[in-house]
Amino acid sequence: MQDIFEEIIDYLKGIWLKRRYIIIATWLICPIGWYFVAAMPNVYESEARVYVDTQSLLRPLLKGLTVETNPDTQIRLMVKTLLSRPNLERISRMTDLDVQASNSEEYEKIIRSLKNNIKISGVGRENIYTLRIVDEDPEMAKNIVRSALTVFIENTLGESRSDSDSAQKFLNTQIKEYENRLSNAESRLTSFKQKYSGILPGQTGGYYVKLNGARETLKAIELDILENETRLNSANKQLVQSVAADTSGDNKIKSESSIQTTYDDRINELEVQLDTLKLRYTDRHPDVIEISRNLEHLNKLRSTEIEKYLAQNSENTGSLKRLSANPVIQEVQIQVNKLENLIASLNVRAEDYRQRIIVLENRVHTLPEIEAELVALNRGYGITKSKYEQLLSRNETAQLAQQADETTDKIQFRVIDPPRKATKPSGPKRFILFGVVTILGFGVGIGLSLLMSQLNPVATSTAQLSKITGVPIFGVISANENLGLHKWHQKKTFIFIGSNVLLLCLLVLFMSFFLFPDLIQAPLQRIF
C-alpha cells in the first residue's frame, strides 16, 4: 500500500513539474469553450398538461349492447402517432412554419426539428399527458404546443367518429354483398332441386327403390316372354304338323310359315366352311374368296326359288282356303297370332324397362356426386345465411354505438395547464456547460502533463531514482542558491497561479454576464 501511495505521489510531482502544459491547455480550451457557451442562443420552453377522462357513464349502461372499445388503448395509440408525418405537417401549417421554408430541404428540416423537439409524456394510470417543446422563440414555442394539443384532441375524437362511420359503411357493404350471395345460393339450390326432382336422397321413390322395382318388373316381363315364346313354338310346331298332314309334301318348299329350299343345306355347309377358314386366314385368302363367291351364288339361286314360289298365287290361294277350311288349323292359327301379338307387346314393355334401368344405373353412378353437390350447396347456403344474420345483428349494434357516440363523448379532455409564453429562457444550462468546459480544459492539461512526464521523466525522489537506476542512494545534496533554481521554480509557480486566477476572473465575467442580465446585458445592448 505504501508503495502505491509513493507511486501516486511521484506521478503528482511529475505533473507539477510539467504544469506548463496545464497552462497551455486551459488557455487553448477554456476561453474558446466559454465563448461558444456564451454565444449559444437562448431557448424557451413551453408546455401544456391535459387530463384524459375515459370513464363515461354510458359504458356500463351499454355494456353488451354495443361494440366496446378500449379508450385507453386508443389514447396510447394517438400518443404514439402524434409525431407522425401528417400530424407534423398539420402542426407546421397551423403555426405558419411552412411559410418560412423556401424549398423542400428547409421544409424537411422544419419537420425533423418538430419531431425531435416535441415531447409528449404520460403519467401511467392517471391519464395526464404533458406536451413540451423548446424553441428559440417563446411565442413560437407556445403556438407549437397549442397546435400539437389541438391535433392530439381532434385526432382522438375524430378517430372515434371515423372508426364508427367506417364500420357502418363496411357493414352496409358487406350486408349488400351477402344479400346477393344469399339470393344466388337460394337460386342455385332451387335450380338443383328442380333439376334432380324425384331422385334426390331422402325423397320418396329414390334411386335404389326405383332401380330394384324396375329390375323385378323386368324379370317378370322376361319370364312372361319366355313362357309365351315356349307356347308359340309349341303352337307353330302343331300348325306345321297340321298343315303337313293336310297338304301334300311333294314340293320342296314345306310350309308358308317356314320356307325351305333345296339350296339350304349347301348354303349351311359353305357358311360353316367359311367361318372355319376365317378363323385361320384373312378375307383375301384364295379359299375364302372362292367359298364367298359360291355362297353368294347359292343365295341368289335360293332367292329366285322363293320368288317363284310366291308367284304361284292360284295355288297359294287354294292352299290358304284349304287351311282356313280346317277348324283345327284355324284355332291353332288364332292362338299363334295371339301369342305373337302378346310377345311383341311384352318385348316393347321389356325394352322400356331396360331403358329405365340403364337410366337409373347411370344415375346411381352419379349419386355420390349429386349428394356431395347437394351437401355443398346446403353448407354454402347455411354459412351465407348465418353470416348474413350476424351482419344484420352487428349492423344494429353499430348503429346503436354510433348513436351513443353522437349523444355523448366516451373520451373527454380537460386542459389542466394551457400553454403559456415563457418569460425566462430555459436553456441552455450555461453554468453547467461552463463547468464542463473548465473541467475539460484542466483535464486535458493534466493529461498532457502526465504524458510528458512519462515521455521525459524527471526523478523527484531518492526512492524513484534508486528504483530507476537500481543503485542505492546514500545521500542527497541540495542545489546551490547561486544557480537560481529556487527562484525559477517560484516564478513558474507564480505564473501558474496567475494564469489560473486570470482564467477564474474570465470565467466570473462570463458567468456575471448571465447572472446579472439587467446590469450587464442591458447596457451592452444599448451600446452595441
MARLO-163100 format. One line per field, with one value per residue (C-alpha): residue number from 1; residue in one letter; x, z, y. Coordinates in nm, 2 decimals, padded with zeros to 4 digits. Layout:
// residues N
seq NUM;...
type A;...
px X;...
pz Z;...
py Y;...
***
This chain:
// residues 528
seq 1;2;3;4;5;6;7;8;9;10;11;12;13;14;15;16;17;18;19;20;21;22;23;24;25;26;27;28;29;30;31;32;33;34;35;36;37;38;39;40;41;42;43;44;45;46;47;48;49;50;51;52;53;54;55;56;57;58;59;60;61;62;63;64;65;66;67;68;69;70;71;72;73;74;75;76;77;78;79;80;81;82;83;84;85;86;87;88;89;90;91;92;93;94;95;96;97;98;99;100;101;102;103;104;105;106;107;108;109;110;111;112;113;114;115;116;117;118;119;120;121;122;123;124;125;126;127;128;129;130;131;132;133;134;135;136;137;138;139;140;141;142;143;144;145;146;147;148;149;150;151;152;153;154;155;156;157;158;159;160;161;162;163;164;165;166;167;168;169;170;171;172;173;174;175;176;177;178;179;180;181;182;183;184;185;186;187;188;189;190;191;192;193;194;195;196;197;198;199;200;201;202;203;204;205;206;207;208;209;210;211;212;213;214;215;216;217;218;219;220;221;222;223;224;225;226;227;228;229;230;231;232;233;234;235;236;237;238;239;240;241;242;243;244;245;246;247;248;249;250;251;252;253;254;255;256;257;258;259;260;261;262;263;264;265;266;267;268;269;270;271;272;273;274;275;276;277;278;279;280;281;282;283;284;285;286;287;288;289;290;291;292;293;294;295;296;297;298;299;300;301;302;303;304;305;306;307;308;309;310;311;312;313;314;315;316;317;318;319;320;321;322;323;324;325;326;327;328;329;330;331;332;333;334;335;336;337;338;339;340;341;342;343;344;345;346;347;348;349;350;351;352;353;354;355;356;357;358;359;360;361;362;363;364;365;366;367;368;369;370;371;372;373;374;375;376;377;378;379;380;381;382;383;384;385;386;387;388;389;390;391;392;393;394;395;396;397;398;399;400;401;402;403;404;405;406;407;408;409;410;411;412;413;414;415;416;417;418;419;420;421;422;423;424;425;426;427;428;429;430;431;432;433;434;435;436;437;438;439;440;441;442;443;444;445;446;447;448;449;450;451;452;453;454;455;456;457;458;459;460;461;462;463;464;465;466;467;468;469;470;471;472;473;474;475;476;477;478;479;480;481;482;483;484;485;486;487;488;489;490;491;492;493;494;495;496;497;498;499;500;501;502;503;504;505;506;507;508;509;510;511;512;513;514;515;516;517;518;519;520;521;522;523;524;525;526;527;528
type M;Q;D;I;F;E;E;I;I;D;Y;L;K;G;I;W;L;K;R;R;Y;I;I;I;A;T;W;L;I;C;P;I;G;W;Y;F;V;A;A;M;P;N;V;Y;E;S;E;A;R;V;Y;V;D;T;Q;S;L;L;R;P;L;L;K;G;L;T;V;E;T;N;P;D;T;Q;I;R;L;M;V;K;T;L;L;S;R;P;N;L;E;R;I;S;R;M;T;D;L;D;V;Q;A;S;N;S;E;E;Y;E;K;I;I;R;S;L;K;N;N;I;K;I;S;G;V;G;R;E;N;I;Y;T;L;R;I;V;D;E;D;P;E;M;A;K;N;I;V;R;S;A;L;T;V;F;I;E;N;T;L;G;E;S;R;S;D;S;D;S;A;Q;K;F;L;N;T;Q;I;K;E;Y;E;N;R;L;S;N;A;E;S;R;L;T;S;F;K;Q;K;Y;S;G;I;L;P;G;Q;T;G;G;Y;Y;V;K;L;N;G;A;R;E;T;L;K;A;I;E;L;D;I;L;E;N;E;T;R;L;N;S;A;N;K;Q;L;V;Q;S;V;A;A;D;T;S;G;D;N;K;I;K;S;E;S;S;I;Q;T;T;Y;D;D;R;I;N;E;L;E;V;Q;L;D;T;L;K;L;R;Y;T;D;R;H;P;D;V;I;E;I;S;R;N;L;E;H;L;N;K;L;R;S;T;E;I;E;K;Y;L;A;Q;N;S;E;N;T;G;S;L;K;R;L;S;A;N;P;V;I;Q;E;V;Q;I;Q;V;N;K;L;E;N;L;I;A;S;L;N;V;R;A;E;D;Y;R;Q;R;I;I;V;L;E;N;R;V;H;T;L;P;E;I;E;A;E;L;V;A;L;N;R;G;Y;G;I;T;K;S;K;Y;E;Q;L;L;S;R;N;E;T;A;Q;L;A;Q;Q;A;D;E;T;T;D;K;I;Q;F;R;V;I;D;P;P;R;K;A;T;K;P;S;G;P;K;R;F;I;L;F;G;V;V;T;I;L;G;F;G;V;G;I;G;L;S;L;L;M;S;Q;L;N;P;V;A;T;S;T;A;Q;L;S;K;I;T;G;V;P;I;F;G;V;I;S;A;N;E;N;L;G;L;H;K;W;H;Q;K;K;T;F;I;F;I;G;S;N;V;L;L;L;C;L;L;V;L;F;M;S;F;F;L;F;P;D;L;I;Q;A;P;L;Q;R;I;F
px 00.00;00.29;00.45;00.12;00.09;00.45;00.40;00.10;00.30;00.57;00.30;00.17;00.52;00.58;00.26;00.36;00.69;00.52;00.25;00.32;00.11;-00.18;-00.15;-00.13;-00.43;-00.65;-00.58;-00.65;-00.97;-01.14;-01.18;-01.29;-01.53;-01.67;-01.72;-01.91;-02.13;-02.20;-02.28;-02.54;-02.88;-03.14;-03.42;-03.76;-03.97;-04.35;-04.57;-04.93;-05.09;-05.41;-05.62;-05.80;-06.12;-06.22;-06.47;-06.80;-07.14;-07.27;-07.01;-07.16;-07.51;-07.44;-07.23;-07.33;-07.55;-07.28;-06.93;-06.70;-06.37;-06.09;-06.04;-05.71;-05.57;-05.70;-05.53;-05.20;-05.22;-05.28;-04.99;-04.76;-04.88;-04.88;-04.54;-04.63;-04.56;-04.92;-04.96;-04.63;-04.72;-05.05;-04.87;-04.63;-04.93;-05.11;-04.80;-04.71;-04.37;-04.42;-04.42;-04.06;-03.93;-03.83;-03.76;-03.82;-03.50;-03.58;-03.93;-03.78;-03.55;-03.85;-04.04;-03.73;-03.69;-04.06;-04.02;-03.71;-03.82;-04.19;-04.20;-04.51;-04.52;-04.79;-04.84;-04.95;-05.30;-05.36;-05.41;-05.24;-05.03;-04.77;-04.68;-04.35;-04.12;-03.81;-03.76;-03.56;-03.88;-04.11;-04.42;-04.35;-04.29;-04.63;-04.80;-04.64;-04.76;-05.11;-05.12;-04.99;-05.26;-05.53;-05.41;-05.40;-05.75;-05.91;-05.74;-05.86;-06.22;-06.21;-06.07;-06.36;-06.61;-06.43;-06.40;-06.77;-06.85;-06.60;-06.75;-07.10;-07.01;-06.82;-07.12;-07.36;-07.13;-07.10;-07.47;-07.54;-07.28;-07.40;-07.76;-07.66;-07.47;-07.77;-08.00;-07.76;-07.73;-08.11;-08.14;-07.87;-08.03;-08.38;-08.25;-08.06;-08.37;-08.58;-08.32;-08.29;-08.65;-08.75;-08.40;-08.26;-08.17;-08.44;-08.73;-09.00;-08.91;-08.53;-08.27;-08.24;-08.62;-08.69;-08.39;-08.49;-08.85;-08.76;-08.54;-08.80;-09.06;-08.82;-08.75;-09.13;-09.18;-08.88;-09.03;-09.37;-09.19;-09.01;-09.33;-09.52;-09.23;-09.24;-09.62;-09.56;-09.30;-09.53;-09.82;-09.60;-09.50;-09.86;-09.95;-09.67;-09.78;-10.14;-10.05;-09.82;-10.09;-10.35;-10.13;-09.91;-09.54;-09.41;-09.29;-08.96;-09.10;-09.25;-09.47;-09.56;-09.46;-09.11;-08.99;-08.72;-08.54;-08.32;-08.02;-08.04;-07.82;-07.54;-07.56;-07.52;-07.22;-07.05;-07.12;-06.96;-06.65;-06.63;-06.64;-06.36;-06.14;-06.19;-06.06;-05.73;-05.70;-05.79;-06.06;-05.80;-05.71;-05.80;-06.01;-06.20;-06.26;-06.38;-06.62;-06.76;-06.83;-07.00;-07.21;-07.32;-07.42;-07.63;-07.80;-07.91;-08.05;-08.23;-08.39;-08.50;-08.67;-08.86;-08.98;-09.11;-09.30;-09.46;-09.56;-09.79;-10.10;-10.36;-10.20;-10.13;-10.48;-10.62;-10.39;-10.49;-10.85;-10.79;-10.61;-10.89;-11.14;-10.98;-11.12;-10.83;-10.58;-10.79;-10.79;-10.41;-10.35;-10.56;-10.36;-10.03;-10.14;-10.24;-09.91;-09.71;-09.91;-09.86;-09.49;-09.45;-09.63;-09.42;-09.10;-09.20;-09.26;-08.93;-08.73;-08.89;-08.79;-08.44;-08.41;-08.54;-08.28;-08.00;-08.10;-08.13;-07.80;-07.63;-07.79;-07.67;-07.31;-07.36;-07.54;-07.23;-07.16;-07.52;-07.52;-07.18;-07.31;-07.63;-07.43;-07.20;-07.50;-07.67;-07.35;-07.27;-07.63;-07.62;-07.29;-07.40;-07.73;-07.56;-07.31;-07.59;-07.78;-07.47;-07.40;-07.76;-07.71;-07.37;-07.52;-07.79;-07.52;-07.30;-07.60;-07.67;-07.30;-07.29;-07.60;-07.44;-07.12;-07.32;-07.50;-07.20;-06.82;-06.66;-06.34;-06.33;-06.02;-05.96;-05.67;-05.51;-05.23;-05.27;-04.96;-04.80;-04.54;-04.21;-04.07;-03.73;-03.51;-03.50;-03.17;-02.91;-02.77;-02.47;-02.34;-02.32;-02.16;-01.91;-01.81;-01.79;-01.56;-01.34;-01.31;-01.23;-00.96;-00.79;-00.84;-00.67;-00.38;-00.33;-00.34;-00.08;00.14;00.12;00.20;00.50;00.63;00.63;00.79;01.06;01.07;01.24;01.34;01.16;01.27;01.57;01.34;01.23;01.59;01.71;01.42;01.50;01.88;01.90;02.18;02.13;02.12;02.32;02.28;02.12;02.28;02.06;02.10;02.31;02.12;02.37;02.22;01.88;01.68;01.46;01.37;01.30;01.06;00.89;00.85;00.69;00.46;00.35;00.29;00.08;-00.12;-00.16;-00.28;-00.54;-00.65;-00.68;-00.89;-01.11;-01.17;-01.25;-01.50;-01.66;-01.70;-01.88;-02.10;-02.18;-02.30;-02.58;-02.62;-02.69;-02.86;-03.01;-02.68;-02.46;-02.66;-02.89;-02.61;-02.42;-02.73;-02.78;-02.42;-02.40
pz 00.00;00.09;-00.25;-00.43;-00.23;-00.31;-00.68;-00.68;-00.52;-00.78;-01.06;-00.90;-00.87;-01.23;-01.33;-01.12;-01.29;-01.63;-01.52;-01.81;-02.03;-01.80;-01.86;-02.24;-02.25;-02.03;-02.23;-02.56;-02.44;-02.17;-02.32;-02.66;-02.49;-02.26;-02.56;-02.75;-02.45;-02.41;-02.78;-02.77;-02.83;-02.55;-02.58;-02.42;-02.31;-02.33;-02.20;-02.15;-01.94;-02.03;-01.84;-02.05;-01.89;-02.02;-01.75;-01.94;-01.77;-02.08;-02.08;-01.80;-01.93;-02.29;-02.19;-02.40;-02.63;-02.84;-02.95;-02.67;-02.75;-02.51;-02.49;-02.30;-02.59;-02.83;-02.63;-02.62;-03.00;-03.05;-02.83;-03.03;-03.36;-03.27;-03.42;-03.75;-04.07;-04.14;-03.79;-03.81;-04.14;-03.99;-03.69;-03.93;-04.12;-03.81;-03.68;-04.02;-04.00;-04.35;-04.48;-04.35;-04.58;-04.93;-05.06;-04.98;-04.79;-04.55;-04.51;-04.43;-04.18;-04.00;-03.99;-03.84;-03.59;-03.48;-03.45;-03.24;-03.01;-02.94;-02.63;-02.50;-02.18;-01.97;-01.61;-01.62;-01.49;-01.42;-01.79;-01.75;-02.06;-02.09;-02.42;-02.42;-02.67;-02.66;-02.91;-02.96;-02.99;-02.68;-02.88;-03.14;-02.87;-02.72;-03.06;-03.14;-02.81;-02.86;-03.21;-03.10;-02.82;-03.07;-03.31;-03.03;-02.91;-03.26;-03.38;-03.08;-03.12;-03.50;-03.49;-03.29;-03.53;-03.84;-03.70;-03.63;-03.98;-04.14;-03.95;-04.06;-04.42;-04.41;-04.26;-04.51;-04.80;-04.65;-04.59;-04.96;-05.07;-04.85;-04.95;-05.32;-05.22;-05.03;-05.32;-05.56;-05.32;-05.29;-05.67;-05.72;-05.46;-05.61;-05.96;-05.83;-05.66;-05.97;-06.19;-05.98;-05.87;-05.76;-05.74;-05.46;-05.15;-04.88;-05.12;-05.19;-05.47;-05.46;-05.67;-05.51;-05.46;-05.83;-05.96;-05.76;-05.87;-06.23;-06.22;-06.06;-06.31;-06.60;-06.47;-06.45;-06.81;-06.94;-06.77;-06.94;-07.27;-07.22;-07.13;-07.43;-07.67;-07.55;-07.61;-07.96;-08.05;-07.95;-08.15;-08.45;-08.44;-08.41;-08.70;-08.92;-08.84;-08.92;-09.25;-09.34;-09.27;-09.47;-09.77;-09.99;-09.92;-10.27;-10.32;-10.17;-10.00;-09.70;-09.55;-09.58;-09.23;-09.26;-09.62;-09.70;-10.04;-10.20;-10.15;-09.77;-09.68;-09.92;-09.80;-09.44;-09.53;-09.71;-09.42;-09.17;-09.40;-09.44;-09.07;-09.02;-09.28;-09.15;-08.81;-08.98;-09.28;-09.38;-09.62;-09.90;-09.89;-10.21;-10.04;-09.85;-10.17;-10.36;-10.09;-10.05;-10.43;-10.42;-10.12;-10.29;-10.60;-10.39;-10.21;-10.54;-10.65;-10.33;-10.36;-10.71;-10.60;-10.32;-10.56;-10.80;-10.51;-10.40;-10.76;-10.77;-10.64;-10.75;-10.58;-10.27;-10.26;-10.28;-10.01;-09.78;-09.85;-09.75;-09.44;-09.35;-09.40;-09.14;-08.80;-08.61;-08.82;-08.77;-08.40;-08.39;-08.62;-08.40;-08.10;-08.28;-08.38;-08.02;-07.88;-08.14;-08.05;-07.68;-07.72;-07.93;-07.66;-07.38;-07.58;-07.60;-07.23;-07.16;-07.38;-07.19;-06.86;-06.98;-07.08;-06.74;-06.57;-06.78;-06.69;-06.32;-06.32;-06.48;-06.20;-05.94;-06.06;-06.03;-05.69;-05.48;-05.69;-05.66;-05.29;-05.25;-05.46;-05.26;-04.93;-05.06;-05.17;-04.84;-04.65;-04.85;-04.82;-04.44;-04.39;-04.61;-04.42;-04.09;-04.19;-04.32;-04.00;-03.80;-04.01;-03.96;-03.59;-03.60;-03.80;-03.54;-03.27;-03.47;-03.53;-03.15;-03.08;-03.33;-03.18;-02.84;-02.97;-03.12;-02.80;-02.57;-02.58;-02.44;-02.41;-02.26;-02.25;-01.97;-02.02;-01.67;-01.77;-02.10;-02.30;-02.19;-02.33;-02.14;-01.98;-01.90;-02.11;-02.00;-02.16;-02.24;-01.90;-01.94;-01.58;-01.61;-01.95;-01.81;-01.55;-01.81;-02.03;-01.73;-01.62;-01.97;-02.01;-01.68;-01.75;-02.09;-01.93;-01.65;-01.91;-02.12;-01.82;-01.71;-02.06;-02.10;-01.75;-01.87;-02.20;-02.05;-01.69;-01.40;-01.08;-00.79;-00.50;-00.39;-00.40;-00.75;-00.86;-00.69;-00.85;-01.19;-01.18;-00.95;-00.75;-00.38;-00.27;00.04;00.05;-00.11;-00.19;-00.23;-00.52;-00.46;-00.43;-00.67;-00.95;-00.92;-00.94;-00.64;-00.79;-01.12;-00.96;-00.76;-01.07;-01.25;-00.96;-00.96;-01.34;-01.29;-01.01;-01.20;-01.51;-01.31;-01.13;-01.46;-01.61;-01.30;-01.34;-01.70;-01.60;-01.34;-01.61;-01.84;-01.56;-01.44;-01.79;-01.75;-01.37;-01.39;-01.72;-01.62;-01.50;-01.78;-02.08;-02.09;-02.11;-02.36;-02.58;-02.56;-02.66;-02.94
py 00.00;00.23;00.17;00.25;00.58;00.67;00.60;00.82;01.10;01.06;01.09;01.41;01.55;01.48;01.65;01.95;01.97;01.97;02.22;02.45;02.21;02.27;02.64;02.59;02.35;02.57;02.88;02.70;02.53;02.72;03.07;02.93;02.69;02.96;03.19;02.92;02.85;03.22;03.26;02.98;03.12;03.12;02.86;02.89;02.60;02.59;02.30;02.21;01.94;01.77;01.51;01.25;01.12;00.78;00.69;00.76;00.70;00.52;00.25;00.04;00.11;00.00;-00.30;-00.60;-00.38;-00.21;-00.28;-00.20;-00.03;00.03;00.41;00.37;00.18;00.44;00.72;00.53;00.48;00.85;00.94;00.71;00.85;01.22;01.27;01.11;01.29;01.40;01.54;01.72;01.88;01.99;02.15;02.33;02.47;02.58;02.76;02.91;02.73;02.60;02.96;03.01;02.73;02.85;02.50;02.13;02.09;02.36;02.22;01.88;02.04;02.21;01.88;01.70;01.98;01.95;01.57;01.60;01.88;01.80;01.57;01.40;01.21;01.05;00.96;00.59;00.53;00.90;00.97;01.30;01.39;01.67;01.83;02.01;02.19;02.40;02.68;03.00;03.20;03.18;03.28;03.01;02.76;02.84;02.82;02.48;02.33;02.47;02.33;01.99;01.98;02.06;01.79;01.54;01.61;01.63;01.32;01.12;01.24;01.23;00.88;00.75;00.92;00.80;00.44;00.44;00.57;00.33;00.04;00.14;00.17;-00.16;-00.34;-00.19;-00.30;-00.65;-00.68;-00.60;-00.84;-01.12;-01.05;-01.11;-01.42;-01.55;-01.48;-01.66;-01.95;-01.98;-01.97;-02.24;-02.46;-02.42;-02.50;-02.80;-02.94;-02.88;-03.04;-03.36;-03.37;-03.72;-03.86;-03.65;-03.85;-03.86;-03.82;-04.08;-04.33;-04.28;-04.44;-04.78;-04.83;-04.74;-04.94;-05.26;-05.22;-05.18;-05.48;-05.70;-05.59;-05.66;-06.01;-06.08;-05.95;-06.15;-06.46;-06.39;-06.35;-06.68;-06.86;-06.72;-06.79;-07.15;-07.16;-07.00;-07.26;-07.54;-07.38;-07.34;-07.70;-07.80;-07.58;-07.72;-08.07;-07.99;-07.83;-08.11;-08.37;-08.16;-08.09;-08.29;-08.27;-08.32;-07.96;-07.87;-07.57;-07.73;-07.46;-07.10;-07.01;-07.18;-07.17;-07.42;-07.46;-07.71;-07.48;-07.45;-07.75;-07.65;-07.29;-07.40;-07.62;-07.34;-07.10;-07.34;-07.38;-07.01;-06.95;-07.21;-07.05;-06.70;-06.82;-06.93;-06.68;-06.33;-06.22;-06.21;-06.58;-06.76;-07.03;-06.77;-06.57;-06.88;-07.00;-06.65;-06.63;-06.98;-06.88;-06.56;-06.76;-07.01;-06.73;-06.57;-06.91;-06.95;-06.61;-06.69;-07.01;-06.83;-06.56;-06.83;-07.00;-06.67;-06.60;-06.90;-06.71;-06.96;-07.25;-07.05;-06.91;-07.26;-07.38;-07.10;-07.17;-07.53;-07.42;-07.18;-07.45;-07.68;-07.57;-07.73;-07.53;-07.21;-07.25;-07.31;-07.01;-06.78;-06.90;-06.83;-06.48;-06.40;-06.53;-06.33;-06.01;-06.07;-06.14;-05.82;-05.62;-05.78;-05.70;-05.34;-05.33;-05.51;-05.27;-04.97;-05.11;-05.19;-04.82;-04.72;-04.95;-04.80;-04.45;-04.55;-04.72;-04.42;-04.21;-04.45;-04.39;-04.02;-04.04;-03.96;-03.65;-03.54;-03.59;-03.41;-03.12;-03.10;-03.11;-02.83;-02.62;-02.66;-02.59;-02.28;-02.16;-02.22;-02.04;-01.75;-01.72;-01.74;-01.47;-01.25;-01.27;-01.20;-00.89;-00.77;-00.81;-00.63;-00.35;-00.29;-00.29;-00.05;00.19;00.19;00.25;00.54;00.70;00.67;00.83;01.11;01.19;01.18;01.15;00.84;01.04;01.39;01.62;01.86;02.10;02.14;02.38;02.56;02.66;02.99;03.21;03.17;03.49;03.35;03.12;02.76;02.69;02.62;02.53;02.76;02.74;02.36;02.39;02.65;02.39;02.12;02.33;02.42;02.06;01.96;02.22;02.13;01.76;01.79;01.99;01.74;01.45;01.62;01.69;01.33;01.21;01.44;01.34;00.98;01.06;01.28;01.17;01.36;01.19;01.36;01.14;00.92;00.61;00.68;00.74;00.42;00.22;00.35;00.31;00.01;00.18;00.25;00.62;00.70;01.08;01.39;01.73;02.03;02.27;02.58;02.91;03.06;02.86;03.04;02.72;02.81;03.14;02.98;02.73;03.01;03.21;02.92;02.87;03.23;03.21;02.90;03.06;03.39;03.21;03.02;03.34;03.52;03.23;03.23;03.60;03.55;03.27;03.50;03.77;03.52;03.40;03.75;03.84;03.58;03.62;03.99;04.05;04.38;04.52;04.40;04.28;04.58;04.85;04.64;04.61;04.99;05.04;04.79
***
